[in-house]
Amino acid sequence: MSKDGRLKIIFMGTPDYAGVILEKLLDSSFVDVVGVFTQPDKPVGRKQIVTPPFVKKILLQKYSNIKIYQPNDLKSLKIEQIIKKLAADYIVVAAYGQILPKNILDLIPCINLHASLLPLYRGASPIQSSILNHDNYSGVTAMLMDEKLDTGDMIGFEYIKIDKNMMVDELFVRLSNCAATLCIKVLEQYKTLKPISQFNVLSSYSKKIKKEDGLVDLDDADLIYSRFRAYHPWPGIYLSNQLKLKKIKISNLKSSGKKGEIISVENDFITISCDKGAINVYRIQPDSKKEMPAKSYILGKRLKVGDCIL
C-alpha cells in the first residue's frame, strides 16, 4: 500500500475498453496507479502514421506523471524487476494484448477484466461474438489470471441485456463502464471473495477478427444484420463486388428467391433479396469511393427493381 493507505495498482491495457477502466481507477480515492503497461505505438492508416494506443493517449493528456511502459513482451528479467520495484498490491489487466508469463503471475495477484460471461467467449473478440450469436445478455467477468488464455478462477461478474438492434460500439461502451464498476468492487472486496473455477465444458473461443470476416453472401437476412451490428465500424460488411453496406435493417418484405435482386426502391432505402428474407439498405460505399445513399448508387448505375446489385 501507499503511505496514505491506498492500494497500489499496476494497470495493463491497450484499447478504449481499457481506457475507461483506467480512468475509473485513477479517479478512485483508495487506489494509487503506480505504473501502466500498454502495447507499443504502431503505424496506423494508409499513411502508416505511428500512433500511441488509447491508454497511452489518456495518460499523456491527463496524467503525465504516471510512468508508461511499452515492452514488446513481458518475458524478460528486466520487466520482472520493474514490477518488483513498483511494489504494487495488484496488477489489473484489461484487453492488454499479451498473456502474462508465470514469473509475473507469481509476484502478486493479477486480475483480468474480460468482456464476456466466462467461460463463454474466451479470446480476442468476445463482444462481437455475443452479437453474432444473438445472445440476450453479455457482461464482464473478473478473474484471477493463470498461464492460459482466459481460463482463470472467476471472482466477480456484471451483466447487461443486449437490445436486438444494439450495435457493437454501443455494447463496447456499456461493457467498458460495467468493467470499470466491477473493477472497483473487486478491489474493495478482494480479501472476502471466493474464487470459482470455470466449467470448461461450456467454454468457447472467439478468434481475432480479420477484414475478410466482413464479406457477406446475401444468404440469410438475420445473419447479415447480426454481422452488420457486430462488425461496425470495422471491418464493416461488404459484398463480393466490394460494395460496402454502411447502413442496413431487416426488411418486412419476403425474399424474391433471387439473391441480390432489388425488390423495392423507396425514398431513403432500397430493398435487396437474400436467400432467406430481405434487407433494407440505406447507405452504400462503392470500392475506393465515398459513402452515398443507396438510392443514389442504383440511379447512377441505372439499376431498377428486378435488377441484381451483385
Secondary structure, 3 states (H helix, E strand, C coil): CCCCCCEEEEEEECCHHHHHHHHHHHHCCCEEEEEEECCCCEEECCCCEEECCHHHHHHHHHCCCCCEECCCCCCCHHHHHHHHHHCCCEEEEECCCCCCCHHHHCCCCEEEEECCCCCCCEECCHHHHHHHCCCCEEEEEEEECCCCCCCCCEEEEEEEECCCCCCHHHHHHHHHHHHHHHHHHHHHHHHHCCCECCCHHHCCEECCCCHHHHECCCCEHHHHHHHHHHCCCCCCEECCCCCEEEEEEECCCCCCCCCCEEEEECCCCEEEECCECEEEEEEEECCCCCCEEHHHHHHHCCCCCCCECC
